[in-house]
Amino acid sequence: MKRKSGQNPDITKSWKPATLAIRGGTARSEYGETSEALFLTSGYSYDRAEDAAARFAGEQQGMTYSRLQNPTVEMLEQRIALLEGAQACRATATGMAAMTAALLCQLSAGDHVVGAKAAFGSCRWLTDTLLPKFGIETTTIDGSDTAAWQAAIRPNTKVFFFETPANPTMDIVDLAAVCAIARAHGITSVVDNAFATPALQRPMDFGADVVAYSATKMMDGQGRVLAGAICGTRDWIDNVLLPFHRNTGPTLAAFNAWVVLKGLETLDLRIRRQSENALKVAAFLEGRVAKVLYPGLQSHPQHALAMSQMAMAGPIFSLYVGGGRAEAHGLLNGLELVDISNNIGDSRSLMTHPASTTHFGMAEAARLEVGITEDMLRLNVGLEDADDVIADLDQALRSIGR
Ligand SMILES: *Cc1c(COP(=O)(O)O)cnc(C)c1O
């Protein structure tokens, strides 16, 4: 493998994100293929037994087994690291594999974690159920309240864990302030940046230590594969994450890595257009439903903070239709264009009822505490013409008498 494109780090350093998303990490085989090659191989062969021994001893560069390295996966890892402005990245099979590995690789029994209450359902399961099972204490707080992070710190606090914007309440965490509190106490901040992606927000620019992704969402962006990624310093990835990752095996399949590489090529274009569409759709819904939660709207209580750390507000938002589950399900059932689906980040517009789907596993009291009520719906605005999405929502709203 040679690296014709992106060989000279002095030149690639100046490349802008849209360029990195297409060219970052590309390595070419002897055939000089323009599109990244897909290496479907579980293992690698060696010319001589001594070469195998040298590779396992780390004395010779090269791959040994696809749980540990794969050329296609490595291209994706380098591309994501470049987009993130991170020293290193490791891909995982899913976003949840990324979150689990990013936490478990650095925690031991007796440690303490502070997490934001507003989070993806499975991320809450990690802090509420999995970590305590292994003797790791957790405290969940209102992540949008910066003082609450400071107040939750204990002598054994090792990690701050949060999303911004959070799924599905669209709460914003002040990245610079919260990461600074973590740094001042020797705490590692782990940011789940799935909603924004590096195209809209780079948490490390605000002091985050570790950034983890569900690449299933905007990075693939076309609803095809599951994938995840973890970014950090070279030292953290090599010495903290890798021993866990290599031995437990949440490895990304080469085919899925290849699909996400193709997805990244259009990430910048897609997320900008989907953010524009989402803003139009959110503005339409404001006034037609009880409340819209979109950081791109002036009405969002943290609009100014969101726009100070995000380039655009992204494709996803939530709304309170007013009433209860009957109204929310009624609106979903009235849709003709928008699909009822719990995925997000897709180029198709998708809508779900978090209380009965993505956040069904959360205790009802915990759901209500963060605002996941029976009349809440979450919408991923796709690449369709925004006017068609608006017309569909309009007719579905009329079908429930709004
Ligand atoms: C979807 C999602 C995850 C989980 O990702 P998977 O790829 O589905 O495992 C984690 N965090 C957030 C914020 C998500 O939206």
The ligand as an SDF file (V2000), in Angstrom:
LIG
                    3D

 15 15  0  0  0  0  0  0  0  0999 V2000
  -27.4210    6.0150   17.8020 C   0  0  0  0  0  0  0  0  0  0  0  0
  -26.6560    6.5900   18.9000 C   0  0  0  0  0  0  0  0  0  0  0  0
  -25.7550    5.8050   19.6150 C   0  0  0  0  0  0  0  0  0  0  0  0
  -25.5850    4.3280   19.3630 C   0  0  0  0  0  0  0  0  0  0  0  0
  -25.0580    4.0550   18.0980 O   0  0  0  0  0  0  0  0  0  0  0  0
  -25.2590    2.6460   17.3380 P   0  0  0  0  0  0  0  0  0  0  0  0
  -24.4300    2.8100   16.1190 O   0  0  0  0  0  0  0  0  0  0  0  0
  -26.7150    2.4950   17.0820 O   0  0  0  0  0  0  0  0  0  0  0  0
  -24.7580    1.5820   18.2530 O   0  0  0  0  0  0  0  0  0  0  0  0
  -25.0400    6.4100   20.6280 C   0  0  0  0  0  0  0  0  0  0  0  0
  -25.1950    7.7140   20.9090 N   0  0  0  0  0  0  0  0  0  0  0  0
  -26.0430    8.5010   20.2270 C   0  0  0  0  0  0  0  0  0  0  0  0
  -26.1530    9.9440   20.5900 C   0  0  0  0  0  0  0  0  0  0  0  0
  -26.7990    7.9760   19.2110 C   0  0  0  0  0  0  0  0  0  0  0  0
  -27.6600    8.7570   18.5470 O   0  0  0  0  0  0  0  0  0  0  0  0
  1  2  1  0
  2  3  1  0
  2 14  2  0
  3  4  1  0
  3 10  2  0
  4  5  1  0
  5  6  1  0
  6  7  2  0
  6  8  1  0
  6  9  1  0
 10 11  1  0
 11 12  2  0
 12 13  1  0
 12 14  1  0
 14 15  1  0
M  END
$$$$
